[in-house]
Amino acid sequence: MSESEFLYRLQPTRPAMLTDGLTAEEREAVAEHLAYLQRLAAAGVVLLFGRTQTTDASTFGIVIYRAASLDEARQVMAHDPAVRAGVMRADVFPFRVAGVGAGLSGPA
């Protein structure tokens, strides 16, 4: 099975969650979202995930990951708890990692 790389971009469906705070439902969905991505990263599916540090309408997050097909890539995105809960909307794109810097690491 040959795998390709994909990227899904996430944006909050309620941008005010970034400035006014999360509702209880949003907090739960975001916690499940992070746990989902961490599990996929530990399994070698997700290569990188993160978000911009802006709090306006331009804010977005990305997930770069591997899947066998575009259909499988869409399933990974669709199963993201934040997407399923409607807290974030997402779009998937075929992607190719062209290089990785030696200093790439997780949160400080």
Secondary structure by P-SEA (a helix, b strand, c coil): cbbbbbbbbbbbcccccccccccaaaaaaaaaaaaaaaaaaaaccccbbbbbcccccccbbbbbbccccaaaaaaaaaaccccccccccccccccccccccccccccc
